[in-house]
Amino acid sequence: MYLIYIIQIILIILLGLPLLYLCILSFSALTYRKKSENGKIAPHRQFAIVIPAYNEEQVISSLMVDLRKINYPSANYDVFVIADNCTDKTAEVVRQFEFTVLERHDLQKRGKGHALHWGINQILVKPHSYDAVVILDADSHIYPNLLDVMNSHMEKGAEVIQGYITLKPEPGVWSSESTRLGYTLNNYVRALGRKKLGFPTTLKGLGMCFSTNVLTDNPWEAYSLTEDLEYGLQLLLKDIDAVFAPEVIGYALTPKDPRNAASQRERWEMGRYPVIRKYFGELLFATLRKRSLKYFDVLIDLVIPPLVNLMGGIGILIICNLVLWWLGYPMFGYMAIIWFCLALLGVIHVQIGLIAADADRSLYRVFAYVPRYALWKAKIYAKAMLKGRTKEWVRTSRE
């Protein structure tokens, strides 16, 4: 029994410190004073907007309409859609809007990372001189302020920018709303808290902006399932920081049907582990060698399990300790109290984070969905482990 007790003490340290850090980030985000981030800076920067697309004829027209409404001089930006191994009418739909289509056919090198590597190289060799490249997803929706925000942050010296893309509310849809809660806490609250503390952010896949100098000096060489995260780490290790832009520049869609969302969730969750294995040592070494907390901050962000996983594990440990206490082992009653306190840290992180994010009321009701969402994720993990890790990118089913 004492061995179990010692193991739990170690787990309390390993899980308690990340939860404490998440609370710090929530309070840090709460104290962030939003300024007029984009202001009225003259829109003179030249942008190339790049959208990798694989069989997106069902949804891409909505994004094309949004791009027509951007509040930025039309002469200062061009739109490029990379039709990557498409077998549908994606290219035809885009051409109806008179945007440029770059058609790529390479069945040996499939996936978003390869599409971006090829497409960015095509764009950078064109005679038009761009200051930056903005990357979007084909199923996202963009607000008119997109390029104003990017232009503003570049004028302040940023070379890599991660804009905030929120998720569309789907009240009553447990899977979508649970994902939106996690998205808000991870992509906004944690990023804003880290910004307040002076740390860079990690890249999220869409709403990213890179100066052409960065892309020229650091060609896109990230091909994992989480290619955006990987490329951001490559830049960070070269002391090129990504700046978080807290202004909302658009929203993305999540599948309402949990079956359609499963492949996306599996890619997000399982795709992180190869990246952790590859970059854990480099980030730790950079922390020690350069004596900089920014690498350690990113390392913590990389290895912290999803909050629902942490809370689910803590819940199981609380029950186990209560059972052992009931069986006549008093010390496990104290352990249950400690685990309960850690669970309380998680609740504080969420509550303060939602206040910092100025979340709508429907997001507070997501707590009722958490048990169902946790079971759904557990099934995804079990399925992924049984079939083994895949390196192939699988597109999320469209609805």
C-alpha positions in Angstrom: 0.0 0.0 0.0 2.9 2.4 0.7 4.1 1.8 -2.9 0.7 3.0 -4.2 1.0 6.0 -1.8 4.4 6.9 -3.2 3.3 6.5 -6.8 0.4 8.8 -6.2 2.6 11.4 -4.6 4.7 11.4 -7.8 1.5 11.6 -9.9 0.3 14.6 -7.9 3.5 16.5 -8.7 3.4 15.5 -12.4 -0.3 16.4 -12.8 -0.6 19.2 -10.3 2.1 21.4 -11.7 0.6 21.6 -15.2 -2.8 22.3 -13.7 -1.3 25.1 -11.6 0.3 26.5 -14.7 -3.0 26.4 -16.5 -4.5 28.4 -13.7 -1.7 30.9 -13.9 -2.3 31.3 -17.6 -6.1 31.9 -17.1 -5.4 34.6 -14.5 -2.8 36.1 -16.8 -5.3 36.2 -19.7 -7.8 37.8 -17.4 -5.4 40.6 -16.7 -4.5 41.2 -20.3 -5.6 44.7 -21.4 -6.8 44.7 -24.9 -5.7 47.7 -26.9 -6.6 48.7 -30.4 -4.4 46.0 -31.8 -4.9 46.8 -35.4 -5.5 50.6 -35.1 -5.5 52.6 -38.3 -2.2 51.5 -39.7 -1.9 52.1 -43.5 -2.6 48.9 -45.4 0.5 48.8 -47.6 1.7 45.3 -47.0 1.4 42.8 -49.9 -0.2 39.4 -49.0 -0.5 36.1 -50.7 -3.4 34.1 -49.2 -2.9 30.4 -49.5 -5.6 27.7 -49.1 -4.6 24.1 -49.4 -7.7 22.1 -50.5 -8.5 18.5 -51.1 -11.9 17.8 -52.6 -13.5 20.8 -51.0 -16.1 21.7 -53.7 -18.9 21.5 -51.0 -17.6 24.2 -48.7 -14.9 26.3 -50.4 -17.3 28.7 -52.2 -18.3 30.2 -48.8 -14.6 31.1 -48.1 -14.3 32.5 -51.5 -17.2 34.9 -50.8 -15.6 35.9 -47.5 -12.3 36.7 -49.3 -14.2 39.0 -51.7 -15.3 41.0 -48.7 -11.9 41.6 -47.1 -11.6 45.2 -45.9 -8.2 45.7 -47.6 -7.1 47.1 -50.9 -7.7 44.4 -53.5 -4.4 45.3 -55.3 -2.5 44.4 -52.1 -3.4 40.7 -51.9 -3.8 37.7 -54.1 -5.6 34.4 -53.4 -4.1 31.0 -54.3 -5.9 27.8 -53.8 -3.7 24.6 -53.9 -6.0 22.0 -55.4 -4.1 19.0 -53.9 -4.8 15.7 -55.7 -8.4 16.8 -56.1 -10.9 14.5 -58.0 -13.9 16.8 -57.7 -14.7 20.3 -58.9 -12.8 22.3 -56.4 -10.6 24.0 -59.0 -13.7 24.9 -61.1 -15.5 26.5 -58.2 -12.4 28.6 -57.3 -12.0 29.8 -60.9 -15.5 31.1 -60.9 -14.3 33.7 -58.3 -11.3 34.5 -60.5 -8.8 33.4 -57.9 -5.6 31.5 -58.9 -5.7 27.8 -58.7 -2.4 25.8 -58.3 -3.2 22.2 -59.2 -1.0 19.5 -57.7 -0.9 15.8 -58.5 1.4 13.7 -56.5 0.0 10.5 -54.9 3.3 9.6 -53.3 3.5 12.8 -51.3 0.1 13.3 -49.9 -1.1 15.6 -47.1 -1.3 19.3 -46.1 2.4 19.6 -45.3 3.5 18.4 -48.8 0.8 20.7 -50.4 2.1 23.7 -48.5 5.7 23.0 -49.3 4.9 22.7 -53.0 2.5 25.6 -53.2 4.6 28.1 -51.2 7.5 27.4 -53.4 5.4 28.1 -56.5 4.2 31.4 -55.1 7.5 32.7 -53.9 9.2 32.3 -57.3 6.5 34.4 -59.0 7.5 37.9 -60.1 5.0 39.6 -57.7 6.7 40.6 -54.5 4.8 39.6 -51.4 5.6 40.7 -47.9 3.8 37.8 -46.3 1.9 34.6 -46.8 -1.4 33.9 -44.9 -2.6 30.3 -44.6 -6.3 29.4 -44.3 -8.3 26.2 -44.3 -10.9 25.6 -47.1 -13.7 25.1 -44.6 -13.1 28.3 -42.5 -15.0 31.6 -42.6 -13.0 34.8 -42.5 -14.0 38.2 -41.2 -13.2 41.4 -43.2 -10.4 42.4 -40.7 -8.1 39.5 -41.6 -5.4 41.4 -43.4 -5.8 44.5 -41.3 -4.8 42.5 -38.3 -1.9 40.8 -40.0 -0.7 44.1 -41.5 -0.8 45.8 -38.0 1.2 43.1 -36.3 3.8 43.0 -39.0 4.2 46.8 -38.7 5.0 46.2 -35.0 7.8 43.8 -36.0 6.1 40.4 -36.0 7.3 37.9 -38.6 5.2 35.0 -37.7 1.6 35.6 -36.5 -1.1 33.2 -35.3 -4.5 34.8 -35.6 -7.4 33.8 -33.4 -9.9 31.6 -35.3 -12.9 30.7 -33.1 -15.4 27.9 -33.6 -19.0 28.4 -34.7 -21.4 27.9 -31.8 -23.7 24.9 -32.2 -25.9 25.1 -29.1 -27.3 21.7 -28.1 -24.7 19.7 -30.1 -22.6 18.0 -27.4 -19.6 17.0 -29.5 -19.3 20.4 -31.3 -19.8 22.4 -28.1 -17.3 20.3 -26.1 -14.8 20.9 -28.8 -15.5 24.6 -28.8 -14.9 24.8 -25.1 -11.5 23.1 -25.4 -10.7 25.3 -28.5 -11.5 28.4 -26.5 -9.3 27.4 -23.5 -6.4 26.2 -25.6 -6.3 28.4 -28.6 -7.4 31.7 -26.9 -7.0 31.6 -23.1 -3.7 29.8 -23.0 -2.3 31.8 -26.0 -3.4 35.1 -24.5 -2.0 34.2 -21.0 1.3 33.3 -22.6 1.3 36.5 -24.6 0.8 38.5 -21.4 3.8 36.7 -19.8 5.9 37.5 -22.9 6.0 34.0 -24.4 5.5 33.0 -28.0 2.5 31.0 -29.1 2.3 27.7 -31.0 0.8 27.5 -34.5 -2.7 26.1 -34.9 -3.0 25.4 -38.6 -5.1 28.2 -39.9 -5.1 31.9 -39.6 -1.3 31.8 -39.7 0.9 34.5 -41.3 4.6 34.3 -42.2 6.8 36.9 -43.7 8.3 35.9 -47.0 11.8 36.3 -45.5 11.0 33.6 -42.9 9.6 31.2 -45.5 12.5 31.9 -47.9 15.1 31.3 -45.2 13.2 28.4 -43.6 11.4 26.4 -46.3 8.3 24.4 -45.2 9.7 21.0 -44.2 7.0 19.8 -41.8 5.0 16.8 -43.0 3.6 15.2 -39.8 -0.1 14.9 -39.1 0.3 18.2 -37.1 2.5 19.9 -39.6 1.6 23.4 -38.4 2.7 22.6 -34.8 5.9 21.0 -36.1 6.8 23.9 -38.4 6.3 26.4 -35.5 8.7 24.4 -33.3 11.3 24.4 -36.1 11.1 28.2 -36.3 11.2 28.5 -32.5 14.4 26.5 -32.2 15.8 29.1 -34.7 14.7 31.9 -32.4 11.8 32.9 -34.6 8.8 33.5 -32.3 5.2 33.3 -33.3 3.1 36.2 -32.0 -0.5 35.6 -31.0 -3.0 38.1 -32.4 -6.0 38.0 -30.1 -8.4 39.8 -32.5 -11.0 37.4 -33.8 -10.4 37.1 -37.6 -12.9 34.3 -38.4 -14.4 31.0 -37.4 -14.1 27.4 -38.3 -16.7 24.6 -38.5 -16.7 21.4 -36.5 -18.8 18.4 -37.6 -22.1 18.0 -35.8 -22.0 14.2 -36.2 -19.5 12.7 -33.7 -18.7 10.0 -36.2 -17.5 12.6 -38.7 -15.5 14.4 -36.0 -13.7 11.3 -34.8 -11.1 11.3 -37.6 -10.3 15.0 -36.9 -10.0 14.4 -33.2 -7.8 11.3 -33.7 -5.5 13.3 -36.0 -5.2 16.2 -33.5 -4.6 13.9 -30.5 -2.4 11.2 -31.9 -0.5 13.5 -34.2 1.0 15.3 -31.2 2.9 12.3 -29.9 5.5 11.9 -32.7 6.1 15.6 -32.5 6.7 15.3 -28.8 9.1 12.5 -29.2 11.0 14.4 -31.9 11.3 17.8 -30.3 11.2 17.1 -26.5 14.9 16.8 -26.2 15.7 19.7 -28.4 13.4 22.0 -26.5 14.8 20.9 -23.2 18.3 21.3 -24.4 17.5 24.8 -25.7 16.0 25.7 -22.3 19.2 24.7 -20.5 21.7 26.0 -23.1 20.0 29.4 -23.8 18.6 29.8 -20.2 15.4 30.9 -21.7 12.0 30.1 -20.2 10.2 30.5 -23.6 11.4 27.0 -24.7 10.3 25.5 -21.4 7.0 27.2 -21.7 6.4 25.7 -25.2 7.7 22.3 -23.9 5.1 22.4 -21.1 2.4 23.4 -23.5 3.4 20.5 -25.8 3.3 17.8 -23.2 0.3 18.8 -21.1 -2.5 16.3 -21.9 -5.9 17.6 -22.9 -7.8 19.0 -19.9 -10.6 16.4 -20.2 -8.0 13.7 -20.0 -6.4 15.2 -16.9 -9.7 15.7 -15.2 -10.9 12.2 -16.2 -7.8 10.6 -14.7 -8.1 12.6 -11.5 -11.7 11.6 -11.2 -10.8 8.0 -11.4 -8.1 8.4 -8.8 -10.5 10.2 -6.4 -12.9 7.2 -6.7 -10.1 4.7 -6.2 -8.8 6.5 -3.1 -12.3 6.8 -1.6 -12.8 3.0 -2.1 -9.4 2.3 -0.4 -10.4 4.6 2.5 -13.7 2.9 2.8 -11.9 -0.5 3.0 -10.0 0.7 6.1 -6.9 2.5 4.8 -7.2 6.1 6.4 -4.2 7.6 4.5 -6.1 7.2 1.2 -8.8 9.5 2.5 -6.2 12.3 2.7 -5.1 11.4 -0.8 -8.6 11.7 -2.1 -8.8 15.2 -0.6 -5.5 16.2 -2.4 -6.8 14.8 -5.7 -10.1 16.7 -5.2 -8.0 19.9 -4.7 -6.3 19.3 -8.0 -9.6 18.8 -9.7 -10.6 22.2 -8.2 -7.6 23.7 -10.0 -8.9 22.5 -13.3 -12.4 24.0 -12.6 -10.8 27.3 -11.6 -8.8 27.3 -14.9 -11.9 26.7 -16.9 -14.1 29.3 -15.0 -11.5 32.1 -15.1 -10.6 31.2 -18.6 -14.2 31.6 -19.8 -14.4 35.0 -18.1 -11.2 36.1 -19.7 -12.5 34.9 -23.1 -15.8 36.7 -22.5 -17.5 33.5 -23.5 -21.2 33.3 -24.3 -23.6 31.7 -21.9 -24.0 28.5 -24.0 -20.4 27.6 -23.4 -20.9 27.4 -19.6 -23.6 24.7 -20.2 -21.0 22.5 -21.8 -20.1 21.1 -18.4 -23.1 18.9 -18.7 -21.6 17.2 -21.8 -18.2 16.6 -20.3 -18.8 12.9 -19.1 -20.2 12.0 -22.5 -17.4 13.8 -24.3 -14.7 12.0 -22.1 -16.2 8.6 -23.0 -16.2 9.5 -26.7 -12.6 10.5 -26.6 -11.7 7.3 -24.7 -13.2 5.3 -27.5 -11.2 7.2 -30.0 -8.0 6.5 -28.1 -8.8 2.8 -27.8 -9.6 2.6 -31.5 -6.4 4.4 -32.5 -4.2 2.2 -30.3 -5.8 -1.0 -31.7 -5.3 -0.1 -35.3 -1.8 1.5 -34.7 -0.5 4.9 -35.6 -1.0 6.1 -39.1 1.2 8.6 -40.9 -1.4 9.4 -43.6 -3.5 12.6 -43.3 -7.2 11.9 -43.5 -9.6 14.7 -44.3 -12.4 15.4 -41.9 -15.8 14.4 -43.4 -17.8 17.4 -44.5 -21.5 17.9 -43.7 
